[in-house]
Each structure stands twice: as C-alpha cells, then as structure tokens.
Amino acid sequence: MSTVGNATNIFWQELPVGKLERQKLLNQKGCVVWITGLSGSGKSTLASSLSRELYTRGKLSYVLDGDNLRHGLNKDLGFKAEDRTENIRRVGEVAKLFADAGLICIASLISPYRKDRDACREMLPDNNFIEVYMNMPLELCEERDAKGLYKLARAGKIKGFTGIDDPYEPPLNCEMEINEKDGVCPTPGDMAGEVVSYLEEKGYLHDQ
C-alpha cells in the first residue's frame, strides 16, 4: 500500500551537475529576492521592473507572482491562515529550486505573516534570501486600489483582507526597505536600480 504525506521510502538523488556549475554557466549567483508588503504597495511593479533591468544586464531571473501562482500551483488554496501558510511554503520551495538552478528568483507576495517568511529564509543556504519590504502607508495602498479589493473589504464583501481585518506583520530585519521619500514614491526604475545595486554589491551578478 502507498501512503500520501510523510513518506519514508524516498531517497535524495545526487545529480552530476550542481549549483556551482550552473552559476558558472550563467555568470551569476542564484538567490531569492522576496518582495513583501500590503496589496497596492508596489510589489508587482518592482518585480516587473527588476526583472526587466536584470534582463538588460544579461542576467536571468524569474518572477513568482502571488496572484499568478493562485491560477495554478496554489489554486486549491484559500485565504485562511493555514492556507496562507501553505501558499508561502509552496512558493518558498519553488523559489529555492530556481535559486539552486542559478537564477535570481523574484517572489512577489503579500506574505503577511513573519513566521512564514522566516521559514522561507531558512530554506535558503548561505544567506541567499533577500527580503525587500515595500513599506508604503495603508492610506496610499487604499488610494491606489487598482484591483478594487480595499473597497470590497471596507464594505465587508471580502473577509480576512490583509491590512483591514487581517494583520500584516512587517519584517524585523529585512535586507532592504523601500518607502516614500518626502511623501513621494520612488519610480519603478529607481526601485529596481536600488535592488540591482544591492545585488551587485553582494556579488550576485557575477559568478566570482
């Protein structure tokens, strides 16, 4: 009989080509750039701009967008706390695989709970998890409300919406924090440039 879940009759298969070889081939170092923040804070905008900027520099990245993943990998999950936790766990595991492949994986999700983000960080060896906190005021996010979700949440038509009737736990020790400067939001290009500068400084944009 077969069982589903914590199987014991499985073994790790060592493969002939490893992460170091893949990184050398791509001339970059695999990592995860995890962008977190409220809905409407600019996560997807940064992810798209960052991916484009890396592409122009000849660097291979892949964006894991929270909404997009709920159309496939995570379409069976809702928005209860346990489903949110499983959603982030799955994305963390996929992001880990992309990083192991030598890619710069850009994960863009609200990911509201600190413990879930920290669990993803622990999956990545050698500090290859870069947490970027989009620290934008709730008022700004509501004003943007491109998807109309805040309006629905305020009207009670969406329950458990992050920032309204479900908490968002900001990072305590993130690698980067992006916020308004003198009341003005940075442009997508400026945000992407800031992250790229960090990646360059930390050596992710070249193999050696």
JOMO-V652315 format. One record per backbone hydrogen bond with DSSP energy under -1.0 kcal/mol. NH is the residue of the N-H (numbers start at 1). CO is the residue of the C=O. Records with the same first field share a line. If there is no record, write none. Layout:
BEGIN
NH->CO / CO
END
This chain:
BEGIN
7->5
22->18
23->19
24->20
25->21
26->22
27->23
28->23
29->204
31->103
32->128
33->105
34->130
35->107
36->132
41->38
46->42
47->43
48->44
49->45
50->46
51->47
52->48
53->49
54->50
55->51
56->52
58->55
59->54
62->104
64->106
66->108
69->65
70->66
71->68
72->69
74->69
75->72
77->74
84->80
85->81
86->82
87->83
88->84
89->85
90->86
91->87
92->88
93->89
94->90
95->91
96->92
97->93
98->94
99->95
100->96
101->97
102->99
103->98
104->60
105->31
106->62
107->33
108->64
109->35
117->113
118->114
119->115
120->116
121->117
122->118
124->121
128->125
130->32
132->34
133->176
134->36
135->133 / 178
136->134
141->137
142->138
143->139
144->140
145->141
148->145
152->148
153->149
154->150
155->151
156->153
157->152
163->166
164->161
165->161
166->161
169->112
176->131
178->133
181->184
184->181
191->187
192->188
193->189
194->190
195->191
196->192
197->193
198->194
199->195
200->196
201->197
202->198
203->200
204->199
END
